[in-house]
Amino acid sequence: FARSVPAPPPFTLSSSSPRRSRPMMRTDEPSGLSQPLRPQRDRSAYRNFLKMAVLFSINHGTVAAVLNISVQLLGDAGSYQSGALYITYALTALMFSSALNEALGPRWSLVVAAGLYSLYVLSLPLALMLPPEARGARVALALCGGTVGGFAAGFLWAAQGTYFALSARRHALQMDIEPAEANAELASAFASTFLSLELCLKALPIGLLPLSHKMVHVLGHDVSSSNLLIGALYSLLALSAAAGLTRVSDLSDAAKPEDAEAPLTTPP
């Protein structure tokens, strides 16, 4: 006798049956094809850090450029100015850097230090306008500029390191990546920005060589128009960058960056 096999029950989808989740699709493409939605990453911390890197690099680049040409343009006064800058820088970095950064916070430390840095740059065109007979006044002005610039450099780099570490920590949280990866990404962006802008600013006097033979009569003596223009441009760029740093985000309320690593920094 043939054994009858019972037919399987019809398949029904009940509310208790498990359903396979399907990704959300987007159909706003011109082709009409549906594509899965991708989560949007918040890169505000990266953009803010890049803004700080550009402004910081412009400000520091003008200082590095003036440091290269100060002896050539000011003679002995330029040598005194450079010496005062390095001595004051070392003393400030050793004794006052941590206290100043803790008191002002990372952003305002950058702003104050960049503003004082700008006074060092401004001392170059001011000293050039003094007549050669006023050698004492030129040396005094150069010494004041170098001292202020060295004091600024003493806590500027510490502020930059703190701001870098806080930015890397926030970037890692926003992008959901490891802190080491965030450090590497921000360090690469800062290094490329810093070196490229410093190179451009140091090469600026080359573009003004055609004006080197033209003289301007200032305070009873003739001054090279290219030298004055270089000093004025550097001063304007330094002051503008310092003012721009007031527009970056204040990270003083962020968590302390124990897990972040600050980049290697260099003296002026």
C-alpha positions as CSV (number, residue, x, y, z in Angstrom):
1,F,0.0,0.0,0.0
2,A,1.3,3.5,-0.8
3,R,1.9,5.6,2.2
4,S,0.4,9.1,1.9
5,V,2.6,12.0,2.9
6,P,0.8,15.0,4.5
7,A,1.2,18.3,2.6
8,P,3.1,21.0,4.5
9,P,1.0,23.8,5.9
10,P,0.8,27.0,3.9
11,F,3.5,29.6,4.8
12,T,2.1,32.6,6.7
13,L,4.0,35.6,8.0
14,S,2.9,36.4,11.5
15,S,3.8,39.3,13.5
16,S,6.0,37.1,15.7
17,S,8.1,35.8,12.7
18,P,11.6,37.3,12.5
19,R,12.1,39.8,9.7
20,R,15.4,40.6,8.1
21,S,16.2,44.2,8.4
22,R,16.7,46.0,5.2
23,P,18.9,49.2,4.9
24,M,17.3,52.5,4.3
25,M,17.5,53.4,0.6
26,R,17.8,56.7,-1.1
27,T,16.1,57.3,-4.4
28,D,17.0,60.9,-5.1
29,E,19.8,60.0,-7.5
30,P,19.3,61.2,-11.1
31,S,19.5,57.6,-12.4
32,G,16.7,56.5,-10.1
33,L,18.7,53.7,-8.6
34,S,18.4,53.2,-4.9
35,Q,21.5,53.5,-2.7
36,P,22.0,52.8,1.0
37,L,22.2,55.9,3.2
38,R,25.7,56.6,4.7
39,P,26.0,58.1,8.1
40,Q,27.3,61.7,8.1
41,R,30.5,62.2,10.0
42,D,31.0,65.4,12.0
43,R,34.3,67.0,10.9
44,S,33.9,70.3,12.7
45,A,36.9,69.6,15.0
46,Y,39.1,69.0,12.0
47,R,38.0,72.1,10.2
48,N,38.5,74.2,13.3
49,F,42.0,72.8,13.8
50,L,42.9,73.5,10.2
51,K,41.8,77.1,10.6
52,M,44.0,77.4,13.7
53,A,46.9,75.7,11.8
54,V,46.7,78.3,8.9
55,L,46.5,81.3,11.2
56,F,49.2,80.0,13.5
57,S,51.5,79.2,10.5
58,I,51.0,82.7,9.0
59,N,51.8,84.4,12.3
60,H,54.9,82.2,13.0
61,G,56.0,82.3,9.4
62,T,56.3,86.1,9.5
63,V,58.4,85.8,12.7
64,A,60.7,83.3,11.1
65,A,61.1,85.5,8.0
66,V,61.9,88.6,10.0
67,L,64.4,86.6,12.1
68,N,66.2,85.7,8.8
69,I,66.5,89.2,7.5
70,S,66.7,91.3,10.7
71,V,70.5,91.2,10.8
72,Q,70.8,92.1,7.1
73,L,68.5,95.0,7.4
74,L,69.3,96.4,10.9
75,G,72.9,95.4,11.3
76,D,74.1,95.3,14.9
77,A,70.6,96.1,16.1
78,G,69.3,93.0,14.4
79,S,71.9,90.9,16.1
80,Y,70.8,92.3,19.5
81,Q,67.2,91.7,18.7
82,S,67.8,88.0,17.8
83,G,69.8,87.5,20.9
84,A,67.2,89.0,23.1
85,L,64.5,86.9,21.5
86,Y,66.3,83.6,22.1
87,I,67.3,84.4,25.7
88,T,63.8,85.5,26.6
89,Y,62.3,82.5,24.8
90,A,64.4,80.1,26.9
91,L,63.6,81.7,30.2
92,T,59.9,82.0,29.5
93,A,59.6,78.4,28.4
94,L,61.4,77.2,31.5
95,M,59.7,79.2,34.1
96,F,56.3,80.7,33.0
97,S,55.0,78.6,30.1
98,S,52.8,76.2,32.1
99,A,51.4,78.8,34.4
100,L,50.5,81.2,31.5
101,N,48.7,78.4,29.6
102,E,46.8,77.3,32.6
103,A,45.7,80.8,33.5
104,L,44.7,81.8,30.0
105,G,43.5,78.5,28.5
106,P,44.6,77.1,25.1
107,R,42.8,79.5,22.8
108,W,43.6,82.7,24.6
109,S,47.2,81.6,25.1
110,L,47.4,81.4,21.3
111,V,45.8,84.8,20.8
112,V,48.0,86.6,23.4
113,A,51.2,85.0,22.3
114,A,50.4,85.6,18.6
115,G,49.6,89.2,19.4
116,L,52.9,89.7,21.2
117,Y,54.7,87.9,18.4
118,S,53.2,90.5,16.0
119,L,54.9,93.3,18.0
120,Y,58.2,91.7,17.3
121,V,57.5,91.7,13.6
122,L,56.3,95.3,13.8
123,S,59.5,96.4,15.4
124,L,61.3,95.8,12.1
125,P,59.7,98.5,10.0
126,L,59.7,100.9,12.9
127,A,63.4,100.4,13.4
128,L,64.0,100.9,9.7
129,M,62.3,104.3,9.8
130,L,64.7,105.6,12.4
131,P,67.6,107.5,11.0
132,P,71.1,106.0,11.2
133,E,72.2,108.8,13.6
134,A,69.6,107.5,16.2
135,R,71.6,104.2,16.7
136,G,70.7,104.0,20.4
137,A,67.0,104.4,19.7
138,R,67.2,101.7,17.0
139,V,69.0,99.3,19.3
140,A,66.5,100.0,22.1
141,L,63.6,99.4,19.8
142,A,65.1,96.2,18.5
143,L,65.8,94.9,22.0
144,C,62.2,95.6,23.1
145,G,60.9,93.8,20.0
146,G,63.1,90.8,20.6
147,T,62.3,90.6,24.3
148,V,58.5,90.7,23.6
149,G,58.9,88.2,20.8
150,G,60.9,85.8,22.9
151,F,58.4,86.0,25.8
152,A,55.6,85.2,23.3
153,A,57.5,82.2,21.8
154,G,58.0,80.8,25.3
155,F,54.4,79.9,25.7
156,L,53.1,80.0,22.2
157,W,54.3,76.5,21.3
158,A,53.0,75.1,24.6
159,A,49.6,76.5,23.8
160,Q,49.7,75.0,20.3
161,G,50.6,71.6,21.8
162,T,47.6,71.8,24.2
163,Y,45.2,72.9,21.5
164,F,46.5,70.1,19.2
165,A,45.9,67.5,21.9
166,L,42.4,68.7,22.7
167,S,41.5,68.9,19.0
168,A,42.8,65.4,18.3
169,R,40.7,64.0,21.2
170,R,37.5,65.7,19.9
171,H,38.2,64.7,16.3
172,A,38.6,61.0,17.4
173,L,35.3,61.1,19.2
174,Q,33.5,62.7,16.3
175,M,34.9,60.4,13.7
176,D,34.8,57.3,15.9
177,I,38.5,56.5,15.3
178,E,41.4,55.6,17.5
179,P,43.2,58.6,19.2
180,A,46.5,57.6,17.5
181,E,44.8,57.8,14.1
182,A,43.4,61.3,14.9
183,N,46.8,62.4,16.1
184,A,48.4,61.3,12.9
185,E,45.8,63.0,10.7
186,L,46.0,66.3,12.5
187,A,49.8,66.2,12.7
188,S,50.0,65.6,9.0
189,A,47.7,68.5,8.3
190,F,49.6,70.9,10.6
191,A,53.0,70.0,9.3
192,S,52.1,70.5,5.7
193,T,50.3,73.8,6.4
194,F,53.1,75.1,8.6
195,L,56.0,74.2,6.3
196,S,54.3,75.4,3.1
197,L,53.2,78.8,4.5
198,E,56.6,79.4,6.2
199,L,58.3,78.7,2.9
200,C,56.0,81.1,1.0
201,L,56.5,83.9,3.6
202,K,60.3,83.5,3.5
203,A,60.3,83.8,-0.3
204,L,58.2,86.9,-0.2
205,P,61.2,89.3,-0.3
206,I,62.3,87.7,-3.6
207,G,59.1,89.0,-5.3
208,L,59.9,92.5,-4.2
209,L,63.4,92.7,-5.5
210,P,62.4,94.9,-8.4
211,L,61.6,97.6,-5.9
212,S,64.9,97.4,-4.1
213,H,66.5,100.3,-6.0
214,K,63.6,102.7,-5.1
215,M,64.1,104.8,-2.0
216,V,61.5,106.5,0.3
217,H,62.3,109.6,2.3
218,V,61.3,108.9,5.9
219,L,62.2,111.0,9.0
220,G,65.0,112.8,7.2
221,H,66.7,109.8,5.6
222,D,66.2,107.5,2.7
223,V,65.0,103.9,3.2
224,S,64.6,101.2,0.6
225,S,61.0,101.0,-0.4
226,S,61.2,97.2,-0.7
227,N,62.5,96.8,2.9
228,L,59.7,99.0,4.2
229,L,57.1,97.2,2.2
230,I,58.4,93.8,3.4
231,G,58.2,94.9,7.0
232,A,54.7,96.4,6.6
233,L,53.4,93.3,4.8
234,Y,54.8,91.0,7.5
235,S,53.3,93.2,10.2
236,L,49.9,93.2,8.6
237,L,49.9,89.5,8.1
238,A,51.0,88.8,11.7
239,L,48.4,91.1,13.2
240,S,45.6,89.7,11.0
241,A,46.5,86.1,11.9
242,A,46.5,87.0,15.6
243,A,43.1,88.6,15.3
244,G,41.8,85.6,13.4
245,L,42.8,83.2,16.2
246,T,40.0,84.8,18.3
247,R,37.6,83.1,15.9
248,V,38.7,79.5,16.6
249,S,36.8,77.4,19.0
250,D,37.6,77.6,22.7
251,L,38.5,74.1,23.8
252,S,39.2,75.0,27.4
253,D,36.0,73.2,28.5
254,A,37.0,70.0,26.9
255,A,38.3,67.0,28.8
256,K,41.9,66.9,29.7
257,P,43.9,65.2,26.9
258,E,45.7,62.5,28.9
259,D,45.4,60.1,26.0
260,A,46.4,62.5,23.2
261,E,49.9,63.1,22.1
262,A,51.0,66.6,21.2
263,P,53.2,67.0,18.1
264,L,56.9,67.8,18.3
265,T,57.5,71.5,18.4
266,T,60.4,73.6,17.4
267,P,61.7,76.9,18.9
268,P,61.4,80.1,16.8
